[in-house]
């Protein structure tokens, strides 16, 4: 896996994923490991981010590396009309690894074909978010003790939610039963659902959140993403479709954990935050450990 880009969660086997998760555990136990001395990482964010960008930067700095890049494409030569290819080829000259978020689907794959250093996809449009997927898998393993034979419930924007797409594909490796809760307009795309069908995994579709909660081991909430809608009226129709409230968890399984890739808008009532089922802020913290593990593994340092 040395010098291997991560563009899609499909790029890694089940065995490779377990290697990353095991390594993440060692970083959780000791996050300050001076492995990146002399290493420069290009962090290129063409789209806004809080957790992904900051956890990558924290991961790099806790490992002794240095960060170059930008958090706004408007502050780069993209504003002058520079192509993605030219941007990548330029940063390629300065860095040992590139972490990139971009609003266009397929941009990360294109970057990986242009660069001669590894590319980590930090989200490409509504396509995939494989590093979020890895931290989600780490969190699920941490809370359930296994990744196998779980009831996984995805809620909200299943059409445009790149975190859902990556995690649904990954969970196909682990004999998962899927519960898919969304408005009809935001159902899981056929291109993702075909992975579930190919593995003959059971899946159930709902429009009511309450119908899926009693069976769930993991309740994965997502926000309805205004920025993915070309039609503002469509967004207005579905924006408040699901709001998880404390009383809705009364009949949940004792091992249930509520996850969310964040940011949250109003889809999880703040009253849930203090409940034992809430795990989304610890999930966010896990992002740093998993990204440390991924960087170390890609660069052959662990």
WOPE-V703790 format. One record per residue. N is the residue number from 1. RES is the residue in three letters. D_CENTER is the distance of its C-alpha to the mean C-alpha in Angstrom with 1 decimal. Layout:
BEGIN
n	res	d_center
N	RES	D_CENTER
N	RES	D_CENTER
END
This chain:
BEGIN
n	res	d_center
1	UNK	20.1
2	UNK	21.7
3	UNK	20.9
4	UNK	18.4
5	UNK	15.8
6	UNK	12.2
7	UNK	11.8
8	UNK	10.7
9	UNK	9.8
10	UNK	13.4
11	UNK	14.7
12	UNK	14.6
13	UNK	17.0
14	UNK	16.8
15	UNK	19.1
16	UNK	17.0
17	UNK	13.9
18	UNK	16.4
19	UNK	17.8
20	UNK	14.6
21	UNK	14.3
22	UNK	18.0
23	UNK	18.0
24	UNK	15.4
25	UNK	18.0
26	UNK	20.6
27	UNK	18.8
28	UNK	18.4
29	UNK	22.1
30	UNK	22.9
31	UNK	20.4
32	UNK	23.3
33	UNK	24.0
34	UNK	25.8
35	UNK	24.4
36	UNK	23.6
37	UNK	27.1
38	UNK	28.0
39	UNK	24.5
40	UNK	23.3
41	UNK	19.7
42	UNK	19.3
43	UNK	16.4
44	UNK	16.7
45	UNK	15.0
46	UNK	16.6
47	UNK	14.6
48	UNK	14.5
49	UNK	12.0
50	UNK	12.8
51	UNK	10.3
52	UNK	8.5
53	UNK	12.0
54	UNK	13.9
55	UNK	12.2
56	UNK	12.5
57	UNK	16.1
58	UNK	16.9
59	UNK	15.9
60	UNK	18.1
61	UNK	20.9
62	UNK	21.1
63	UNK	21.6
64	UNK	24.3
65	UNK	22.9
66	UNK	23.2
67	UNK	21.0
68	UNK	22.2
69	UNK	20.8
70	UNK	20.3
71	UNK	18.3
72	UNK	20.1
73	UNK	21.3
74	UNK	24.5
75	UNK	25.5
76	UNK	25.3
77	UNK	27.6
78	UNK	25.3
79	UNK	27.4
80	UNK	30.4
81	UNK	29.3
82	UNK	27.9
83	UNK	25.9
84	UNK	22.4
85	UNK	24.3
86	UNK	26.7
87	UNK	24.1
88	UNK	22.3
89	UNK	25.7
90	UNK	26.8
91	UNK	24.0
92	UNK	24.4
93	UNK	27.8
94	UNK	26.7
95	UNK	23.6
96	UNK	22.8
97	UNK	19.0
98	UNK	17.0
99	UNK	13.5
100	UNK	13.2
101	UNK	11.6
102	UNK	13.9
103	UNK	14.6
104	UNK	16.2
105	UNK	14.8
106	UNK	15.9
107	UNK	16.3
108	UNK	14.3
109	UNK	16.5
110	UNK	19.5
111	UNK	18.8
112	UNK	18.6
113	UNK	21.9
114	UNK	23.6
115	UNK	22.7
116	UNK	24.4
117	UNK	21.9
118	UNK	18.4
119	UNK	15.6
120	UNK	11.9
121	UNK	9.8
122	UNK	7.8
123	UNK	7.6
124	UNK	10.8
125	UNK	12.1
126	UNK	11.4
127	UNK	10.8
128	UNK	7.5
129	UNK	4.3
130	UNK	5.4
131	UNK	5.2
132	UNK	2.1
133	UNK	4.2
134	UNK	7.0
135	UNK	7.0
136	UNK	6.9
137	UNK	9.6
138	UNK	11.4
139	UNK	11.7
140	UNK	12.9
141	UNK	15.3
142	UNK	16.4
143	UNK	17.4
144	UNK	18.8
145	UNK	20.2
146	UNK	19.1
147	UNK	16.5
148	UNK	19.4
149	UNK	21.2
150	UNK	18.9
151	UNK	19.0
152	UNK	15.5
153	UNK	15.7
154	UNK	13.3
155	UNK	14.9
156	UNK	15.3
157	UNK	13.9
158	UNK	13.3
159	UNK	14.9
160	UNK	12.9
161	UNK	9.5
162	UNK	7.2
163	UNK	4.4
164	UNK	7.8
165	UNK	9.0
166	UNK	7.0
167	UNK	7.5
168	UNK	10.9
169	UNK	11.9
170	UNK	11.1
171	UNK	13.0
172	UNK	15.8
173	UNK	16.8
174	UNK	17.7
175	UNK	20.2
176	UNK	18.2
177	UNK	19.9
178	UNK	17.7
179	UNK	18.7
180	UNK	17.6
181	UNK	18.6
182	UNK	18.9
183	UNK	21.7
184	UNK	23.3
185	UNK	22.2
186	UNK	18.4
187	UNK	18.5
188	UNK	16.1
189	UNK	17.1
190	UNK	19.6
191	UNK	17.9
192	UNK	15.1
193	UNK	17.8
194	UNK	19.9
195	UNK	17.8
196	UNK	18.5
197	UNK	22.1
198	UNK	22.7
199	UNK	21.9
200	UNK	24.0
201	UNK	21.6
202	UNK	22.9
203	UNK	21.2
204	UNK	22.6
205	UNK	22.1
206	UNK	23.0
207	UNK	23.7
208	UNK	24.5
209	UNK	22.0
210	UNK	24.9
211	UNK	25.6
212	UNK	22.4
213	UNK	22.1
214	UNK	25.0
215	UNK	23.6
216	UNK	20.1
217	UNK	18.9
218	UNK	15.4
219	UNK	15.2
220	UNK	11.7
221	UNK	12.6
222	UNK	11.3
223	UNK	13.4
224	UNK	15.6
225	UNK	14.7
226	UNK	18.1
227	UNK	17.2
228	UNK	16.3
229	UNK	19.8
230	UNK	22.8
231	UNK	25.1
232	UNK	25.2
233	UNK	27.3
234	UNK	24.8
235	UNK	22.3
236	UNK	25.2
237	UNK	25.9
238	UNK	22.5
239	UNK	21.1
240	UNK	22.4
241	UNK	22.1
242	UNK	20.5
243	UNK	21.1
244	UNK	20.7
245	UNK	23.9
246	UNK	25.2
247	UNK	28.0
248	UNK	25.6
249	UNK	24.5
250	UNK	28.2
251	UNK	28.3
252	UNK	24.9
253	UNK	24.9
254	UNK	25.5
255	UNK	22.3
256	UNK	20.0
257	UNK	17.0
258	UNK	15.3
259	UNK	11.6
260	UNK	9.9
261	UNK	6.7
262	UNK	9.7
263	UNK	11.9
264	UNK	14.4
265	UNK	17.4
266	UNK	19.7
267	UNK	17.9
268	UNK	18.3
269	UNK	21.8
270	UNK	22.2
271	UNK	24.6
272	UNK	21.9
273	UNK	20.7
274	UNK	23.7
275	UNK	23.5
276	UNK	22.8
277	UNK	20.2
278	UNK	17.9
279	UNK	15.3
280	UNK	12.6
281	UNK	14.1
282	UNK	14.3
283	UNK	10.7
284	UNK	10.2
285	UNK	12.9
286	UNK	11.5
287	UNK	9.0
288	UNK	12.3
289	UNK	13.7
290	UNK	11.1
291	UNK	11.1
292	UNK	14.8
293	UNK	15.1
294	UNK	13.3
295	UNK	15.6
296	UNK	18.5
297	UNK	18.2
298	UNK	17.8
299	UNK	20.8
300	UNK	22.7
301	UNK	23.3
302	UNK	22.7
END
